[in-house]
Amino acid sequence: MKLSYPEFSEVITIDGSGVPCIIIESRSLLRTFICDILSAIEGAKNDLVLSDGGQTLDPPKSIEVITDFVHFDMNKKALLNKVVTELERVALSAEHYLEAHSLLQEIERAINDWSFSFPCDIVPSKVSVSALLKSVGIELRDEYEGHRGEVEKILDYMELVREFDRDKLFITVNMRAFFDDSIISQFQKTALSHGFKLLMIEAHAYNKLDFEKRTVIDTDLCEF
């Protein structure tokens, strides 16, 4: 996977040989770059180009930006919708169809019993597996402890996105400001071992880690 941006002299390559980390010391460039990434994710056309195997990828479907490292929320609507869709597929499969059908019949029967004394006929017109799953408030268990737990949560989220949606490029912004080097090093190692596409953007040059492929753009926009 490759990411090109007109302000960078080199194309960013995400190939599993290390975790690319871009240190952008120019505050204006840092903000502009992140804004362009976010606008591309929202569907705007700009000069940011993400490709894989020579094929241009659609940023809204292929990029996720992670900026919250204090209390990262796994229960993002897009992922939960994918989980619910997969649950519905399993419920309606041959293995579980009779069980699901029986449950829906029980719900309809209960509604009829509850409304028996009403001076009208109540018809549960939208009883379905999809409606049932959406109504119960499906959420991912989100119990992690400490700094390492917060990083494990992010890795688990990346795994779930790949499992229920697709393989994406995950971009972290200033993650190293929140965690010790040992935790970040393990995070990078795990991301590589799992084959995650990861790009780290930082505003400050911390100690270079073993799994890091570093590019620095200084305040004069010199790249090295």
Phi, psi and chi 1 to 4 in degrees:
 res  aa     phi    psi   chi1   chi2   chi3   chi4
   1 MET       -  140.8 -171.4  175.3  -74.9      -
   2 LYS  -133.1  145.3  -65.5 -177.2  177.5 -178.9
   3 LEU  -126.8  123.1 -178.5   69.3      -      -
   4 SER  -116.1  146.6   64.1      -      -      -
   5 TYR  -147.5  132.3 -171.9   64.6      -      -
   6 PRO   -60.4  -24.0   19.3  -32.2      -      -
   7 GLU   -79.7   -9.3  -60.4  -62.2  -34.0      -
   8 PHE  -105.1  136.6  -58.9  158.9      -      -
   9 SER   -76.5  -25.1   61.1      -      -      -
  10 GLU  -113.6  148.0  -60.6  -69.8  -23.3      -
  11 VAL   -77.8  136.1  173.5      -      -      -
  12 ILE   -80.5  123.0  -56.9  166.8      -      -
  13 THR  -109.7  126.5  -58.7      -      -      -
  14 ILE  -113.3   97.7  -55.0   98.1      -      -
  15 ASP  -127.0    8.0   58.7    6.0      -      -
  16 GLY    86.6   -2.0      -      -      -      -
  17 SER   -84.3   -7.2   62.3      -      -      -
  18 GLY   170.6  171.1      -      -      -      -
  19 VAL   -97.2  113.0  175.4      -      -      -
  20 PRO   -66.3  131.1   21.7  -30.3      -      -
  21 CYS  -129.8  121.9 -178.3      -      -      -
  22 ILE  -104.6  118.4  -54.4  176.3      -      -
  23 ILE   -94.9  113.2  -44.0  -63.2      -      -
  24 ILE  -111.9  101.2  -55.5  178.4      -      -
  25 GLU   -80.9  -19.8  -64.0  177.7  -15.0      -
  26 SER   -77.2  113.7  166.5      -      -      -
  27 ARG   -63.8  -38.0  -72.0  177.4 -124.9  176.8
  28 SER   -66.5  -41.6   60.0      -      -      -
  29 LEU   -67.5  -39.9  176.9   57.4      -      -
  30 LEU   -58.1  -48.5  175.4   64.2      -      -
  31 ARG   -65.8  -42.7 -175.7  179.7 -174.5  -79.6
  32 THR   -62.9  -42.6  -60.6      -      -      -
  33 PHE   -62.8  -47.0 -178.3   40.5      -      -
  34 ILE   -66.3  -40.3  -65.9  170.9      -      -
  35 CYS   -61.1  -40.0  -75.5      -      -      -
  36 ASP   -67.9  -36.9  -79.4  -13.7      -      -
  37 ILE   -62.8  -48.3  -66.6  172.1      -      -
  38 LEU   -64.6  -40.4  -65.0  176.3      -      -
  39 SER   -67.5  -34.7   64.9      -      -      -
  40 ALA   -65.0  -39.7      -      -      -      -
  41 ILE   -62.8  -33.5  -67.9  173.9      -      -
  42 GLU   -80.3   -2.5  -67.6  171.4   -4.4      -
  43 GLY   103.9   -0.1      -      -      -      -
  44 ALA   -73.4  150.6      -      -      -      -
  45 LYS   -92.6  125.4  -61.0  -62.4 -177.5 -177.4
  46 ASN  -146.9 -165.8   55.5   36.6      -      -
  47 ASP   -89.6    6.9  -67.3  -34.8      -      -
  48 LEU   -78.4  127.8 -174.0   85.6      -      -
  49 VAL  -128.8  122.3  178.1      -      -      -
  50 LEU  -110.4  131.0  179.8   67.1      -      -
  51 SER  -140.4  160.7   63.2      -      -      -
  52 ASP  -147.7  121.5 -168.7   15.6      -      -
  53 GLY    61.3   31.2      -      -      -      -
  54 GLY    84.5   -1.8      -      -      -      -
  55 GLN  -104.6  128.5 -179.7  179.5    1.1      -
  56 THR   -71.1  133.4  -59.4      -      -      -
  57 LEU  -102.0  154.3  -57.9  178.8      -      -
  58 ASP   -86.7  112.9 -172.5   16.9      -      -
  59 PRO   -53.4  -42.2  -28.7   37.1      -      -
  60 PRO   -57.9  -28.9  -26.6   35.9      -      -
  61 LYS   -96.6  -12.8  -63.2  178.9 -180.0  178.7
  62 SER  -123.0   -4.6  -54.2      -      -      -
  63 ILE  -129.9  138.2  -59.1  176.7      -      -
  64 GLU  -130.6  134.8  -77.5 -149.6   29.6      -
  65 VAL  -105.9  131.7  175.7      -      -      -
  66 ILE  -115.8  120.5  -59.0  175.0      -      -
  67 THR  -123.5  -16.4   59.0      -      -      -
  68 ASP   -97.0  109.2 -175.4    0.3      -      -
  69 PHE  -116.0    9.4  -56.3  104.4      -      -
  70 VAL   -92.6  -45.7  176.8      -      -      -
  71 HIS  -147.0   79.4 -177.1   65.8      -      -
  72 PHE   -66.8  132.4  178.5   75.6      -      -
  73 ASP  -101.9  113.7 -175.8   11.6      -      -
  74 MET   -73.8  -26.2  -64.5  178.0   67.3      -
  75 ASN   -83.6   65.3  -73.0  -71.3      -      -
  76 LYS   -85.6  142.0  -60.3 -176.7 -175.3  -61.7
  77 LYS   -55.4  -43.4 -176.1  177.6  179.3 -179.8
  78 ALA   -60.9  -42.8      -      -      -      -
  79 LEU   -69.7  -43.6  175.8   57.5      -      -
  80 LEU   -61.3  -37.4  -68.1  179.9      -      -
  81 ASN   -62.2  -39.0  -73.5  -17.9      -      -
  82 LYS   -66.8  -40.2  -63.6  -68.4 -175.9 -178.5
  83 VAL   -63.5  -44.6  172.1      -      -      -
  84 VAL   -62.7  -41.1  168.3      -      -      -
  85 THR   -61.1  -40.7  -62.8      -      -      -
  86 GLU   -69.7  -38.4 -178.5   62.9   13.4      -
  87 LEU   -60.4  -41.8  -85.5  173.0      -      -
  88 GLU   -63.4  -41.0 -177.5  179.0    3.3      -
  89 ARG   -61.5  -43.7 -174.6 -165.9   67.1   77.4
  90 VAL   -65.8  -42.6  173.0      -      -      -
  91 ALA   -62.0  -34.2      -      -      -      -
  92 LEU   -92.9    3.3  -65.2  175.7      -      -
  93 SER   -72.2  164.9   66.0      -      -      -
  94 ALA   -57.2  -33.8      -      -      -      -
  95 GLU   -67.2  -33.6 -178.0 -179.5   -0.9      -
  96 HIS  -118.7    3.5  -63.7  -75.0      -      -
  97 TYR   -60.2  -47.1 -179.8   80.5      -      -
  98 LEU   -62.9  -39.2  -68.4  177.7      -      -
  99 GLU   -62.4  -45.6  177.7 -173.2    4.3      -
 100 ALA   -65.4  -43.0      -      -      -      -
 101 HIS   -62.8  -41.6 -175.2   65.5      -      -
 102 SER   -63.0  -40.8  176.0      -      -      -
 103 LEU   -63.6  -42.7  178.2   58.6      -      -
 104 LEU   -64.8  -37.6  -64.0  179.9      -      -
 105 GLN   -64.1  -38.6  -74.4 -176.3  -38.5      -
 106 GLU   -64.3  -39.2  -76.6  -63.6  -41.5      -
 107 ILE   -64.1  -45.7  -67.4  172.9      -      -
 108 GLU   -61.8  -40.9  -69.3 -178.6  -10.6      -
 109 ARG   -64.3  -41.5 -172.7  178.2  -60.2  113.6
 110 ALA   -63.8  -42.4      -      -      -      -
 111 ILE   -62.9  -40.5  -68.2  172.9      -      -
 112 ASN   -63.8  -40.2  -71.1  -28.2      -      -
 113 ASP   -65.1  -44.9  -71.2  -15.2      -      -
 114 TRP   -63.7  -32.2  -61.9  -23.1      -      -
 115 SER   -99.2   11.2   63.3      -      -      -
 116 PHE   -58.7  -38.2 -179.4   75.0      -      -
 117 SER   -84.5   -2.5   62.6      -      -      -
 118 PHE   -72.3  147.5  -69.3    7.4      -      -
 119 PRO   -82.3   38.4   32.0  -36.5      -      -
 120 CYS  -161.6  165.2   58.5      -      -      -
 121 ASP   -95.7  124.7  -69.2  -29.4      -      -
 122 ILE   -97.3  126.2  -59.6  -64.1      -      -
 123 VAL  -116.8  112.6  179.4      -      -      -
 124 PRO   -77.0   83.7   27.9  -32.4      -      -
 125 SER   -77.3  -12.7   61.5      -      -      -
 126 LYS  -121.3   29.7  -65.3 -175.7  178.7  179.9
 127 VAL   -76.8  114.4  176.6      -      -      -
 128 SER  -153.5  165.5   65.5      -      -      -
 129 VAL   -61.3  -43.2  170.9      -      -      -
 130 SER   -60.4  -47.6  175.7      -      -      -
 131 ALA   -63.9  -38.8      -      -      -      -
 132 LEU   -63.4  -46.9  176.1   61.8      -      -
 133 LEU   -64.3  -38.8  -69.6  172.6      -      -
 134 LYS   -69.8  -30.0  -69.7  176.0 -178.5  177.4
 135 SER   -78.2  -23.4   69.4      -      -      -
 136 VAL   -86.4   -5.3  -61.6      -      -      -
 137 GLY    71.8   58.6      -      -      -      -
 138 ILE   -60.8  128.1  -63.7  -66.6      -      -
 139 GLU  -137.9  157.9  -70.2 -172.4   -7.0      -
 140 LEU   -88.8  137.9  -56.4  170.7      -      -
 141 ARG   -62.5  129.4 -170.2  176.0  -62.3  -82.0
 142 ASP  -129.1   63.5 -168.4    2.5      -      -
 143 GLU  -123.1   98.2  -61.7  173.7   -0.2      -
 144 TYR  -131.1  146.8  -63.2   78.6      -      -
 145 GLU  -118.2  140.0  -65.3 -176.2   -0.5      -
 146 GLY    72.9 -179.0      -      -      -      -
 147 HIS   -64.6  -43.6  -70.6 -176.2      -      -
 148 ARG   -64.6  -36.8  -68.8 -171.1 -177.7  -84.1
 149 GLY   -63.5  -38.3      -      -      -      -
 150 GLU   -63.6  -37.7 -164.4   70.9   11.8      -
 151 VAL   -71.7  -39.2  170.7      -      -      -
 152 GLU   -61.0  -36.0  -71.3  171.8    5.2      -
 153 LYS   -62.1  -42.3 -175.8 -162.3  -57.8 -173.9
 154 ILE   -64.2  -43.1  -66.2  169.9      -      -
 155 LEU   -63.9  -41.0  -71.2  165.4      -      -
 156 ASP   -63.5  -39.0  -73.3  -12.5      -      -
 157 TYR   -62.4  -43.8  173.5   78.1      -      -
 158 MET   -59.9  -40.1  -65.9  162.6   69.7      -
 159 GLU   -64.5  -41.5 -178.8   67.1   44.1      -
 160 LEU   -67.5  -38.8  -69.3  171.4      -      -
 161 VAL   -61.0  -43.4  168.5      -      -      -
 162 ARG   -66.8  -38.0 -178.6  165.6   63.2 -176.1
 163 GLU   -69.2  -45.7  175.7   69.1   22.1      -
 164 PHE   -99.4  -15.7  -70.2  103.2      -      -
 165 ASP  -121.5  -87.0 -169.2   -3.0      -      -
 166 ARG  -166.6  171.9   66.2 -176.3   67.6 -155.9
 167 ASP   -74.6  122.2 -157.1   12.5      -      -
 168 LYS  -123.9  165.4  -67.5 -173.2  176.3 -175.9
 169 LEU   -90.8  119.2  171.6   61.8      -      -
 170 PHE   -97.9  126.3  -65.8   94.5      -      -
 171 ILE  -114.8  118.7  -59.8  176.7      -      -
 172 THR   -98.0  144.6   64.5      -      -      -
 173 VAL  -121.6  115.0  179.8      -      -      -
 174 ASN    58.0   36.9  -73.7  -28.2      -      -
 175 MET   -65.0  -33.6 -176.9  176.7 -177.5      -
 176 ARG   -70.8  -13.5  -66.0 -162.7   62.7  178.1
 177 ALA   -71.3  -12.8      -      -      -      -
 178 PHE  -113.1  -11.3  -64.5   90.4      -      -
 179 PHE  -136.0  150.5  -60.0  101.8      -      -
 180 ASP   -66.1  158.9  -67.3  -21.0      -      -
 181 ASP   -57.0  -39.8  -71.5   -4.4      -      -
 182 SER   -63.3  -36.9   59.4      -      -      -
 183 ILE   -71.2  -42.1  -64.4  177.8      -      -
 184 ILE   -65.3  -39.9  -66.6  -65.1      -      -
 185 SER   -61.3  -42.8 -178.0      -      -      -
 186 GLN   -67.6  -36.8 -175.9   60.5   47.7      -
 187 PHE   -60.2  -47.1  168.9   71.6      -      -
 188 GLN   -64.2  -41.6  -66.8  178.0  -16.6      -
 189 LYS   -61.9  -44.4 -179.9  179.7 -179.9 -178.9
 190 THR   -67.0  -41.4  -57.4      -      -      -
 191 ALA   -60.1  -42.3      -      -      -      -
 192 LEU   -66.8  -43.6  -71.8  171.3      -      -
 193 SER   -66.1  -26.6   67.0      -      -      -
 194 HIS   -92.4   -2.7  -77.0   69.7      -      -
 195 GLY    74.8   22.4      -      -      -      -
 196 PHE   -72.3  144.2  -64.6  137.8      -      -
 197 LYS   -86.1  113.9  -54.6  -64.2 -170.2  -59.8
 198 LEU  -133.6  133.0  174.4   63.7      -      -
 199 LEU  -129.4  128.7  167.7   63.6      -      -
 200 MET  -109.5  129.5  -58.6 -174.8   71.4      -
 201 ILE  -113.4  128.5  -59.7  173.3      -      -
 202 GLU  -131.7  151.5  -59.5  -71.8  -23.0      -
 203 ALA   -94.2  -10.5      -      -      -      -
 204 HIS  -136.3  142.9  175.9   74.6      -      -
 205 ALA   -87.3  102.9      -      -      -      -
 206 TYR   -87.2 -178.4  -63.3   90.7      -      -
 207 ASN   -55.7  134.8  -65.9  -29.7      -      -
 208 LYS   -72.9  130.4 -168.7  171.5 -174.8  -61.3
 209 LEU   -99.0  163.6  -57.0  176.5      -      -
 210 ASP   -60.3  -35.6  -67.8  -19.4      -      -
 211 PHE   -98.5   11.3  -56.0   99.3      -      -
 212 GLU   -96.2  134.5 -179.8 -179.3  -34.5      -
 213 LYS  -109.2  106.8  -64.5 -166.3  -58.5 -178.2
 214 ARG  -102.2  138.8  173.1  175.4  -67.5 -172.6
 215 THR  -128.6  131.0  -60.4      -      -      -
 216 VAL  -114.1  131.8  177.4      -      -      -
 217 ILE  -118.3  111.1  -57.6  175.5      -      -
 218 ASP   -82.3 -175.6   64.3   19.4      -      -
 219 THR   -66.2  -21.4   53.4      -      -      -
 220 ASP   -91.2    7.7  -63.7  -38.9      -      -
 221 LEU    67.4   21.4  -56.4 -176.5      -      -
 222 CYS   -80.8  137.5  -65.3      -      -      -
 223 GLU  -113.6  129.1 -171.2  172.0  -33.3      -
 224 PHE  -152.6      -   56.0   92.4      -      -
